[in-house]
Structures are given as C-alpha cells and as structure tokens.
Amino acid sequence: MTTELNREVRLDKIDERTIYWLMTDARGISAPEMSEGLNVSPGTIRNRINQLEENGIIRGYSANIDFQRAEGRLMNLYICNVPVAEREPLAHDVRSIPGVVNVRELMSGKRNLHVKAIGENVESLQRIAHALSEMGLEIEEEHLIRDESDDPYTPFGPDNEQQPRGPTDFISLAGNANVIEITVAEGAPIVGTSIEQAVADDILEGEILIISIERDDQLLTPQGKTILQADDIVTLLSRGIDTEDALTAFKNPSQSSEMNST
C-alpha cells in the first residue's frame, strides 16, 4: 500500500489544467467551466478529479482565512532545527499541538522544520513555542506573519496565462535572507559542476542553499552530486551575503563585467 501511494503518477494536459483551476478557486469554479478549451465533457473533469484524489495528488481542499480579521488572531512562523533522523516523526507529533495549522519539512540539516501556528494573543503563541521546545525542537527564529497568498501553478494553466519569467527574481525575507530564482547562464562558473564540488571549489558560497532546479519542464530535487547545466532555472536561499555575490556562480563572467562597467 505504501509503495502504491508513493509512486509517481504521470499527468496529461487535462490533469494539469484541472489542478490549475482547482488551485485557482476550488469552491467557485464548476466542471463545465474547467472543461472549456480542453474538448472534454464536464463528466470527464469530475472523473479526473476523483482519480487525482485517489492517487493522492489532490490531498485536500483548504480555505484561505484572514485570521487578523477573525478577532485579531496572530499568525506566527517558528523556524526550527531538528535532527534529520527525527524530522518526520517530530513533524507528525507537532501537528497535535493546538493552534498549529501547517508543518513544513525541509531537505536540509539546519532550520529544517517550519511550523505555522495561530494564536489568540502573544501568550498563546508563547505556549505553542513552549510545547515545541518540550517536544525537542530547537526554535532558531520566530516571525509574526503579516499576510500570505497562494497562486496556481502557472505551467499547468492555459498557455495565454503563462507569466514571462525574467533571468532573476528574488524575495527578501527576515533575517537578511533572500529566496532567489535565476536562470543559469551559458558559460557560468557553475555549469558542468556538481553542487558539492562547486562548494568545495568556492564557486558556490557556503551560505547558499539550492532549493530546486527546473530543467526541461522537470522539477529536480538538488543533491550533492547534481550537476548544473546552462538554462537550468534554479531557486536558492541565500542568507547573510550580498545578492550579487550569491548570483556570481550562475552568471556568465563576461556579462557580469559588462554590467559593472556600465
């Protein structure tokens, strides 16, 4: 049973578009609306939704709640360190703490468990922090979340809704950290080099964590042996270093020097 649930499932265009529309508005959009432009019947869409649910791809439907409007409740993010071997069972246990609404496991040795929780006031958030510590989690940082939003996965959407992607995009986070998305340039220092070798050769800063690699419409999970290629779209987390320094490994040196000279 475990093998069956964990297997990868191949998606066709109908599956992808169905997922896109459900991510856009799972409650408000109808099967006839979702079937438009696909040359299939609404019944086919309903059957695909059932199959996606049975295969564990659609794991549920959730509401987007403004907790600040709900009697001024507070939303807090706890960034925690846990031993890698204990990450999965601890993530399971953390969900039992009242107020915890989301637990995210990261593929890293540090700051590898993110817990989002809702509290009526500061005291209730402190109670949650105490419960996390009692379970053995080391809380490295806490952040009050002002707002958050979700968007559908555009590669699954209609072609005319695809958003053009620039060579670099980044989001600034608290604690002098940035999430950066960049396309690896032809002739960049990291091209043809594995991630672990790039770190060993000081091509890639040690403070940079590569989160994902998109290559030929496939999403790769980065590992030490993964070799970077030109035109890879890399999402990385940089912490405590200048953004331009973080991107040096992914840019063509001649293009960087031309930009600096202008």
N, C-alpha and C positions, 0 to 999 in steps of 0.2 A: 504493500500500500504506500509506504514512504517513497519508494522508487517511482511509483506511478505519479504521485503528486509533485515530485521534484523534477520530473522530466521537462525538457524544453518543448514548447508547442509552437509549431510553425503557423504564422498568421498570414492570411491573404489580405487583399485590399479591403474586402468587406469587413473582416475582423478589425483591421486597423481603423477604418472610418467609424465603426461602431464604438470602439474605445474612445476615439476622439470626441464624438458627440456626447457620450456619457460623462466624460471629464468636463465638457463644456457646461452641461446642465442635465444631470441625471434625472431630475424630477420633472423638469418642464418640457423636455423635448419628447416627441412621440415617435413611434416606429415608422409611420408614414413619412415624417419629416426626415428621419435618418436614412430612409431608403432612397431619397431623391438623389439623382445623379449616379446611382450605382446599378440601375437596371435590374433591381431585385424587388421582391414583394415585401411588405411590412412583416408578413409571417416569417420570411427568411431572416429578417433582422431579429425578431423575437427568438427564433431558434438559435441564432449565433450568440445572443446574449446568454441563453441557457447553457450553451456549450462552453462559453468563456467562463461562466460561473463554475460549472462542473470541473473544468480543468484548473481551477484555482488561479486564473489570470485576473478575473474580476473578483476581488476578495471581499467586497462590500461597498456600501454607499454611505457617505457621511455628509452632514450638514456643515456649512461654513458659518460659524457662530461668532458674533461680535460680543465677547464676554465683557468688555468695558461698558457696553450699553446694558448688559444684564446685571443691574445693581452694582456697577462699578467693580466687577471682579478683576483680579490681576492674573496675567499670564506670564509665567516665568520659565526660562530655559536654564537647566542645570547641565553643565558640561563636565563629564565625569571621566575618571580613569579607573579601569578595572583590568585585572589580569586577563589576557586573551583567552586562556583556557576556561575562564569562568564567565565570559561575556554573555554567552547565550542563556545559560540558566539564570544569571542575575537579571538580564533583560526581562525574562519571563516573570521573575519574582517582583520586579519593580512595578509591573502593571497592576499589582494587587494593592498598591498604596492609594488610598482615597485622594482624589484630586489629580492624579497622573492621567493624562489623556493621550500621550504619544511617547514612544520609546524608539530611538534610532540607534542601530548598531553600526559602527564604522569599522572598515578594514584597516585598522592601524593599531599600534601598540599603546599610544597615549591618546587622551581625550577621545576615547573610542566608544563612549556611550552618552548619547544626548537624551535628556528627559525633559519633556514639556509638561507643565502642570498648571492647574487653575486653582487660585485661592481667593477666599472672600476678603482677605486682608494680609498684611505683612506677616502677622503672627501665624496664619495658616501656612504660608509659604515656608516659614522657618520650621514649622512642624514637619513638612514634607522633606526639607533638607535634612532634618534630624533622622527621619526614617530611612532616607537614602544612606546616610552615614552608618546607621545601625546595621544595614544590610552588607556593609563592607565596601561601599562605593566612596572613592575619594573625589570630592567636588572641587574641581580646579577653578571654575568660573561660574558665576550666576549672572543672568541678564533678564531684565524685565522686557517683554516683547510688546512693542507699541502697536504693531499691526502686522498682518501677514496675508498673502493672497496666493491662490493656486491658478495655474493656467493649463489648458490641454496641451498634450504633446504634439506640436505642430507637424512633425514628419508624418503623422498618421492622418492629418487633416486634408482638406481639399487643396489642390495644387495652388490655387489662387490665394490661399490664406497662409502659404508658407512665408515666413518672415525672412528677409535677407539677413545674412549673417556676416558681420564685419570680421576683419582679421583678429581683433582683440575686443573682449568685453570683460568688465570686472565689476564686482560688487564689494563695497567696503563693509567690513564687519567690525564689531567692537574688539578692543584688544590689539589694534594695529595689525589686523588680518584682512586679507582680500581673497575672494573667490574669483579666479580669472579664467576666461576661456580664450584660447588663442589657436590659430591655425599654424602648424609647423611649416616654416618657410623652406624652400629648396636651398640647400647649402647651409642650413643652420647647424651649429656645432653638435647638436644632439642627434641629428639624422644618422641612422645606421648604428646607433649606440644603445645598449640596454640601459634601463633606468639605474640599476645598481652600479654599472660601470661609469655612467655619467656622474653619479655622486662621488665615486672613488677618484675620478679624474678631475673633480672640481668644476665640471661642466655645468652640473646642476647643483644649486645651493641646497645645503642640508636642511634648511628651514622650509623647503618646498615639498608639498605632498601632492603627487599626481593622483587625482580622484577618479578620472575616467578618460578613455580615449575612444573617439569616434572615428572609424575607418571604413570607407566604402559602405556607408549606411549600416554598419555594425557597431555596437557598443561593446568595447573591450574592457575587462577588469584588469587594471595595471598590476603587474608583478615585477619582481626584481629583474627577471630575465626578459621582460618585454622590450623589444627593440622599436624605437621611434622611427617613423617614416615621414617623409615630406607629405604635406597636405593632411596629416592627422589633425583632428580637432581635439585639443587637449584641454581638460578642465583641471585646474590645480588650485591648491590652497597655499598661499604664501603668508608667512607670519613673521613680523619683525624686520622685514627687509624692504627696500625701495622697490616699487612696482617695476620700474625699468630694469633694475638688476635681476629681478625674478624672471623677466622675459628674455634675457640675453641669450640663453641656451636655445630658444625656439626661433630666433630671428636670423636672417642672413646677415653676416657681419658687414658686408658692403652696403646693404640698405640702411643698417643702423648708423654707420659712419656718415652716409649722405644726409640722413635726417639731422644728425648732430651738427654738421657743418652749415646747414641752412638755419 
